[in-house]
């Protein structure tokens, strides 16, 4: 299910075959927020990122602050 408040995701965006997958490697960032392409809808953290939580607006947060070399996948 895409990130967002219930009822705010257009039906066409629920179709995963239209999502773009990105593999992210952190080079220079020290933050808990997970960046992704335009309108991220799903995150799959790598082992170094730890668990991921989301706020009500759909912003994804890593359990630990990101560091150089951390990786994860995101779909937009």
N, C-alpha and C positions, 0 to 999 in steps of 0.2 A: 504494500500500500504506500503510495507517495506521501511524503511529509506535507502536512498542512492541516488546518483545522477542518473538521468534517463539513462537507458541503461546499468547500471552496475550490476543489479540484475539478476542472471540467472533465466530462466522461472520456473524451479522446485521450487525455493525459493518463488515464488508468491503464491504457494499453502499453505494456512494457516493450512491445516490438518497435515502438517509436522512440524509445529512450536511447540516448548516447552514453556509452560507457567511457570513463576516463580512468587511467591509472595515475595516481598522484604520488610524487616523491618530494618530500619537503627538503628544500635547499637552504632557505634562510627565513625561518619563522619561529617565533617563540610565543605560542598562543594555544588556548584550549579549543578555539573554534576551528572547524574543519572546512577549508575552502574547497569549492568545486565549481564546475562549469555553470552556465546560466541556469538558474532555477533547479538546484539539486533536489532529487526526489528519493534517493536511496544511497546509503553509505555501507560499505563493507570494510571494516577496519582490518589492517594488518596486525600482526602479533605485537608490534612495538607501540601501537596506538592505545591498546586497552579497550575497555568498553566505551560505547558511544551513547550519549543521551541527547534528547532534543527538547528545546523550549517550545512554547505554544506557537511561535511563528515559524517553526521548522528549522531553526538554526541548530546545527549539530555540534556537540561539544565532546572532545576526547576526555577520557578519565584523567590522563596525565598531559601536561603541556607538550606540544609537538616539538621535535628536535630534528636537526639535520639527519637525513637518511630515513626517517619514518615514511612508510608507504601505506596507501589504502586505495580502494576503488570507490568511485562515485558515479551515479547515473543521473543524467539531466534530461 
